[in-house]
Amino acid sequence: MNRKESAKPLEEKGTLASEIKAKAARKLKARRNSAKGVWFGLGMMGLIGWSVVIPTLLGALIGLWLDKRGQGNHVWTLTLLVAGLVIGCLNAWHWVVKEDKEMLESKEDKNE
C-alpha cells in the first residue's frame, strides 16, 4: 500500500468528523431555541410595545414640564410627544430587524 491510499481514508475521516460536529452543533442550537413559542412571541410584542411607549411618554412629560416653566410661544408637549414617538418607532424597528435576522440565520442553519 502506498502513501496516497493510506492518506485518503484519513482525509475522509476528517471530513466526516467535521460534518458530525456541524450537525451536533445545529442540534444543540435547535434544542436551545425550541422554547421559543407563544410566550416568546407575546414577550416580544410587549418589548416592542414598551420600546415605543416609554420614549413617547417621556417626550410628553418633558414637553408638559417645559410648557409649564416656559413663557414662549412654542408648544413643547406635542413636539416632544411626536419626537418620542419617532424615537420609539425606530427603536422597535431595530428590535424587529434584529429578531428577523436571527430567525433567518436559524432557518439557514436548519437547511444546511
Sequence and secondary structure as in RCSB ss.txt:
>XXXX:A:sequence
MNRKESAKPLEEKGTLASEIKAKAARKLKARRNSAKGVWFGLGMMGLIGWSVVIPTLLGALIGLWLDKRGQGNHV
WTLTLLVAGLVIGCLNAWHWVVKEDKEMLESKEDKNE
>XXXX:A:secstr
  HHHHHHHHHHHHHHHHHHHHHHHHHHHHHHHTT SHHHHHHHHHHHHHHHHHHHHHHHHHHHHHHHH  SS  
HHHHHHHHHHHHHHHHHHHHHHHHHHHHHHHHHHHH 
